[in-house]
Amino acid sequence: MTASWKPHALATPHEGQINLKMGDTVSLIAEVDGLPVGTEGKVILANGFNWLRYRVRFTNGAEIGDLDHRHLQPIGKTARRLARAAKRA
């Protein structure tokens, strides 16, 4: 998947937020709209300036928007990328 746009330069995460991009893999850490904790999905939209939020398509086909660090955790390659970035910071 290639992005047709780049996030705005001001769209950077604040302390406690996660910096996801389109195509990143995540899982739920809180029950949302009846989906249980641990449900996996892929970020299909990342937006926001002050509040970074994400729209995710889950493995069961459900799509939910306005998710953030309170609902999601990175998994797989995404988690490894973010861990490397945190080490560099």
N, C-alpha and C positions, 0 to 999 in steps of 0.2 A: 504494500500500500504506500503510495507516495502522497505526501501532503501537497495540496494546491496553494497553501498559504503558510506563512511562518508566524509563530506567536509574536506578539508585540514585545518590544524590548523591555517594557515595564512589567510584563507578566512573569515575574520571578517569585519563587516561593518565599513566604515569610517563615519564621521559625515555627516548626511543627508541621508545616505543610509538606506534601510530597510533590516532586516535580516530574510528572508523567507526560508522555507525548503519545500521539496517535500510534496505535499498534502495540503499545506496552501491555503486558499481561498482569492481571491483578486478581485478588480474591477478596471476598467480603469479610470484614471483621465485625460486622454488625448485621442483624437481620434487617432487610430492606424490602418493602413491598412483598412480603411473604417469601422472599428468597432466603434460604438459611445461610448462616455463617459458613464460610469455606467455599461458597459457590464461586467458580472461576469465570473470568471473562477477559475481553480485550477492549482497550480504550479506543473509541471511534471518534471522539471529539474532546479536545482539551482547550478550555478557554478561561478567561477571567484575567483581571488585572490585580485587584486587591485580594480577591477570593478565588484561588485556583480551583476549578471544578471540572468534572469529567463526565462524559456520557459513555456508558459501557454496554457492550453487547455480551450477554452471558451465554454460557454453553447451552442453556436450555432455550435460547432464542429470545429471551426477554431483553429489552433495552431500557435502561434507567439513566436519567440525567441528574445533574446537580449533586453528584457524589464527590466526596473529598477525603481528606486524611482521616476523618472520623468513621468512614465507611469502608475504605479500601486499604489493602496492603499490596505492595509489589511482590511478584513471584518470579521464579525462573531467571531468565536473562535480565529482566528488568530489575529485579532485586540486586543482582550482581553488579549491574551498571551503576545503580544508585549508591551501592556500598563503596565502589571504587571512587565515585565522585565525592563522597563524604570523606574518604581518606585524604584526597587531594586538598580538600578545603581546610 
